Amino acid sequence: ELQDLDEEFRENHAGDIETRFYKTFESVYSYVIKLNTYLSDLENGIYVQQMLETPYNGIMLLTVEAKFPGPLRERLLVAYYRHSSGSSTQIDDVCKLLRSTEYDPSSPHAPPAAKYPESYFSRVPINPRFVQMVIDRLRSDDVYSMVASFPFPEHRSTALAHQAAMLYVCLYFSPDLLHLEEAKMREIVDKFFPDNWVLSLHMGMLVNLAEAWQPYKAAAKALANSIALPNAKRQAAMHGAKVGELLARTADLLKEGVLVEKSGVGPDSTAAQCGPRLQCDASLADVAHDSVVLRRRSEAGCASRLRDSVLSDSRFNGEQLFQLLLLTAQFEFRLKEAILSRKADTWEALKVSALNDWRRAQRRV
């Protein structure tokens, strides 16, 4: 029977499909090798620029794990090896990197795997010195210069959300930080996670820190204040109240002529119009992320209590949230169109203003 299945698979799927899957897995391994080669060259002085490539390696590994569960990966690799006419020179290393882990994303009720994902990431080690450099850079700097675009203090975690996701991935390349470095983890939580505990790593990939950091002593202790129920209730109530306010405010701005009349010309008016958009983005992200069900393995766990608190105290209404999402998208589109339509006039006005400022400065000299 197994031989019949093998023949059927060979006739129907061998060749192009197997090769495409294998090339996907091989490209992940090739990226890791090229990254290590680059780091070696950097250490030897061949390159001088800094880089932030380590998080992308982690994201690729997590994406492969989510989209291709371990048993499926192993079967695909075995099928490719058996049916391919010419074996790849890297197939042994690809198999070692992408062999099955204990984690199964298709079984949400399964207990968490021990030392996952750091044991997965450690299969192809990266120079720890450069991992530490990347972590320090992400900890201390505003890598994407987003803080200036989110001037309100309550939106700081939203401004740093993408950088926070990168830092989350990088920490698994240096798990001692998560286990032992309480002071550094406290600094990370205070800067990136003071009022949020759900991260978007990639499209459709969410992670709940209340669950993910539970096995790590230093990380769990640092996060305790952020996920305390009083703080969760206060944040949920604040963002829940803003949803109704922003619905009315955004609808008012979308009325015919209102956006154009209030927009004006110049950077100050643009910033004034961007204020509601930033508030919509922040409230949408917080309420939508914190109310989502990530795993169901522990209905009585901390993550479940946090979610229930968010749903209750924010008075969560899925229809209202979806309506705000639509209005925000429409508002962003119209604002962009209004700014682009006045681009030439704005350029000329600012050019004249800059020239006048320069002339006044020359007269004073």
N, C-alpha and C positions, 0 to 999 in steps of 0.2 A: 504493500500500500504506500509506504514512504517513497519507494522508487517510482511509483506511478505519479505521486505528487511532485516529485523532483522533475520528472520528464515534462509534466504539464507546465510547471513553472518555467522550465527552460524554454519551452516552445512559445509561451505567451509573454514572458517578461524578461528573459535574458537578453543582454545586449544594451540597448540605449538607456532603458530605465535604470537598470542596475548601475551603469556607468555614471549616470547623472547623480544618483544618490552618493556613490562613492566619491565623485569629484567634489561634492559638497563637503563631505567629511574630510577629505584630503586637504581642501582649501583652508579649513580651520587649523589643521596641523601645520600647514605651510606658513600660515600667518604667524603662529607661535614661533616657528623656527626663524623666520625673517625678523621678528621682533627681537629675539635673543641675539641674532647676528648684529642687528642695529645697536643694541645695548652694548655689546662687546666692542664694536667700533667706536661708540661714544666714549666708553671708558678708556680706550686707547688713544683718544684725542683726535680721531678722524673727523668727528662732528662736534659742533660746539652748541647747537641750539637745544633748548629743552623740548621735551615732548610729553604727551599725555596719552600714549597708546595702550597702556596696560588695561584701562577699563574696557576697551573695545574687545580685548581678548576674553575677558570675563563675560561680557555680554554675549559674545558669540557662543561660548560654552553653555551658558544658561539657556540661550535660545535653542541650541541643538537638543539640550536635555528636555525642554518643554515641548518641542515639536516632534522629536523622534525619541520616544522612551527607550531606555536601555536595552530591553529584549529585542525591540524592533531594530535598533542600530546593529546589534550583534548578528541578527539574521540577515540583514542587508549586506553586511560586510562578508559574512560567510558565503552568501549566494554570489556576490561579486567575485570572490576569490575562486570559487569552484567553477564558475561559468565563463570567466574572462579568459580570452586567448593569451593575453600577455599580462603577467602580474606586475603591479606597481612596485617600484623599489622601496616605497615608503609604507606599504600596507601593514607591516608588522608594527611600526610606530603609530600609525593611525589607529590600529586596533587597541594598542595599549592606552592611548589617550581617550578613546571614545568607547571603551568597554563599559558594560552596564555598571551603574552605581546602585546603591540601595534605595535611592529616591525614585518614586514612581509617580509622576504628575497626573497620571490617569486614575489614581486611587486616592481621592481626597481624604478617605477615612484612615489611611495607613499612618502609622506613627512616623514622626520625623526621623530621617536617617542620621546616624551619629556622624559628627564632624563633616556635615555637608553644608555648603559646597567647598569648604577649604581643602578637603582631601581630593576632590575632583580637580580643583585648580592646581594642586601641587603635582599632578602627574607629569607636567612639563614645567619644571621650576623656572622662575624668572629671577634674575639677579635681585636679591633682597635690598641692596643699596638703592637701586633705582625705584623699586616699589615704595621704599620709604620716602624718597624724594618726591614722587608723585603724590603720595598721601599728604606730605607736609605742604606741598603747593596747593592742593585742594583744600586743606584745612585753613590755610592762612589767607589765600588770595580770592578775589572775585574774578575767576578765570574768564568768564564770558561778559564781564562788565555789565551785569544785569541790575545791580543794585541801584544805579542811577536811573534806570527805567521804571523802578518801583519805589518811589520816594517815601511812601507811607511806611512807618515802622511795622505795622501789623502785616504788611505784605512781604517782609524780609524772607520768610521761609519759602514763599512762592517764587521770589526772584532767584533764590538759590536752589530751586528744586532740581534742575538738571544736574547741577554740580553735586548736589547731595546724593543723587542716584549714582553718579560716578564714584563718589567717595565710598558709598555703601559697598559697591562691587570691589573696589580696591582693598578694603579692609579684610576681605577674605583671603587675599594674597599675603596678609600679615596678621594671622589670627591671634598672635600674642597681644596685640593691641586690644582686641575684643575681650580677651580673657583677663588681662592683668593691668592694663594702663588706665586706671580709673580717672586720673586727672585729665588725660588727653580725651577720653571718651566723654567726660563731662563737658569739656570745651566744645567738642563736636556737636553734642546734643544741644547745648545752649545756642550755638550758632545756626545749626541747620534744622533741628527738630524740636524747637521749643513748643510748638503748637500743632504738630502733625506727626503722624506715625505710619502713614501709608504712602509708599513711593511708587512712582511709575518709572520702571527701568527701561521699558521699550514699549512699542505699540502692543497694548493688550497684556503686558506683563506687569503685574502689581505685586508688591511685597508689603506685608504687615510687620513692622519692626517689633511689635509686641510679641509676635510669635517667632520671628526670625532670630531675634537676639536673646530669647529666653535662655538658651543653653550657655550664654557667655556672661560670666559674672560681672565684669567691669561694664560691659555694654548695657546689661539689664539694669544694673544699679543706676547708671547715668540716665537711663530713659525713664526711670520710675516716676519722677515728677511730671514729665510730659504726659504719661498715660494714666496718671492718677485721675480717678473719677471726677473730683471737683473741677480740675482743669478741663477735662473732656466735656463736662456739662457746660462750663462757661463758654468754651469755644463753640460748641454746637449751638447754644442759644444765640450767640452773637451772629454766627453765619446764617442760622435759620431765619433770624429777623431781617437780615440784609437781603435775603432772597426776595421777599415781598417788596421791600423798598426798591430794589434794583429793577424788578419787573415794571413797576410804575414809572421809574425814572427813565429806563431804556425805551419804554413805549412812548414816553413824551418826547424824547430826543429823536425818535424815528418819524414823528409827525412831519408832514410835508412842509418844507421850508424851515423848520426849527433848527435842523443840523447846520444848514447853510448860514442862517442868521447868527447863530451862536458861535460859529467856527471862527469868523474873522480871518485875519492873515497874520502869520508870524508864529514863532515857536511857542509863545505864551498861550495863544489860543489853542494851538495843537495839544499842548500839555493839558489844558483844561478839558478838552474833549477826550483825551486818553484816560483821564481819571476814572470816569464810569466804566470804561472798558477794563481797566486794571482791577477795579473792585469786582466786576462780574467774573473775571478770570479767577481771582483768588477765592471767591465764594463758591463758584462752580467746582473748582478743584477740591476744596476742603470737604464740602458736603458730599459730593459724588464719590470721592475716594474713601472717606471714612465710613460711609454707609454700605460699601460693597461687601459682599460675602467672599472672602478669599479662600478659606478652607473650612470644612465642616467637621473636622476630626474631633474637635473639642468644643461642643456647644456650651459647656460651662466654663470655658477658659476665659482668660483676660481679654483676648481679642473679641470674643462674643459679647462680653459685658460692655466693652467700649462701643461696639457697633450698636447694641441696644440703647445705650445712653445717647449716642448721636441721633438715632432715629427718634427717640422720645423727646429730647430737649431741643432739637432743631425743628421739631414738628415736620419731619420730612414728608414732602409731597412730590412724588416722582413726576407727576404731570407738570407741576410748577417749575421743577428743575429743568425739565425738557423744554418748556416754553422759554425759560430764561436763556437756555443754550441757543435756541433758534434766534431769539431777539439779539443776543450778543453777536452771533455770527452775522446777522443782517446789519447791525450797527457798525461792526468792523468793516464790512464791505462798503457801506455808504461813506464812512469816514475816510477810507482809503481813496474812494473815487473823488470825494470832495477835495482832499489834499492834492491828488494828482492833477485835478482840473485847474488848480490855482498854482501849479508848480512854477510855471514861467513867470507869472506875476509876482509870486513870493520871492523868486530868485532876483528879479529886477529890483524889488523894493529893498531887500536885504543888501544888495550890492550898492545901491544908492546910499543906504544908511551907513554901511561900512566905509564908503568913500568920504561921506561927510564927517564921520568920527575921525578918520585919518587926517583930514584937512584941519579940523579943530585942534588936534594934537600937534600938528606942524606949526600952527600959529602960536600955540603956547610955548613951543620950543624957541 
